[in-house]
Amino acid sequence: ALDKQGRLKLFGRTDDLCSVEGQLVSLEEIRLALLEHGAVEDAEVSLGQVTSSSAPGKDVALVARVVTRRKVSPERLAGHCASLLSLHKVPEQILLVDELT
């Protein structure tokens, strides 16, 4: 929004917290949980568009992009997250990527 002087005013959070299913979630907390898995080299977590098959009834959900040291399935990483985090903090999609950009 623009103020009376024509300056752009940004509204919103300046931290990594977001609301998921009505609960405040730290994206960094989820990232750190992923990094605790021995196969994970790096990770980033964000809110993103998801396909209906991975998250029925949702348009936006937690998505993790993960760089691994060795082969590991997204399902195993989700199980790892579920063992450390509340269920609403487990990413709906875990994408294995070669590098984070």
N, C-alpha and C positions, 0 to 999 in steps of 0.2 A: 504494500500500500504506500501511497505517497503522502507525506505530511504537507502542511500548508506552504512550506518553502519549496516544495517539489522534490524533497529528498526521499529516497526509497527507504522505507522502514520494513525490516524483516521480522516476522513473528514466528515463534516456534522454539524448539529446544536447541540448546547448544551442546548437549551431551549425547551419549549413545543410548538413551532410554527411549523406548517406544511402547505403545500399548498393543498387547496381543491378547485377544479374547477378554478384554476389559482389565487385564493385569499389566502392570508396569514391568518391563523386561529390559535388562541390560544386555545389549548386543556383545559387549566385551566379556561378560560373564560366560556367554555361550561360546565365544571364540576361545577363551581360556580353557573351557572344558574340552573342546576339540583338541587343543594343543597338548592336553595331558595324555592323549592316545599316542602310543609309541610310533605309530606309522605316519602321524601327521607332522609335516614340516612347517606349514603355515596355513592360516585360515582367515576368512573374513565372513561376517554374518550381516545380513541386511534384510529389510522388508522388500519383497519382490513379487512380481507376478508369478503365479503358479498355474500349472495345468489342472483341469478339473479332476483328472484321475489321481493326482498326487494329493490333492486337498479338496475333496468334494464340498461344494457349497461355499468355497472361499475364492476370492479373487486375488487377495494379497496375504502372504504368510511369510514366516521366517525362511530364508534361503541361505545356505552356507556354501561357500566356494572353498574347496580344500585342495592343497598341494600335499601329496604324500611322498614319503621316502620309499615305501614299498607298497605292493598291492594290498588293498583293503576295500571292502565293499561299502557303499553308502549305508546299507542296512546295518552293518557292524558298527559304523560310526554313530548312527542314530541310536543303537542300543547302548553304546558307550555313553552318549549324552543322557539317555534316559536313566542310566545308573547314577548319574551325578546331579541331574537337574530335575526340576518339576516338569511334568509332562507338557505343559503349555510352552516351555522353553526349548523343547526339542525341535530342531528345524524340520519343516515339512519337506523340504528338498535339500539334498546334499549333493552338490555337483563336484566331481573330481576334475581338476584342471591342472595344466602343466605349470602355470604361473599365475600369480595375482597381478592385475594391472592397475 
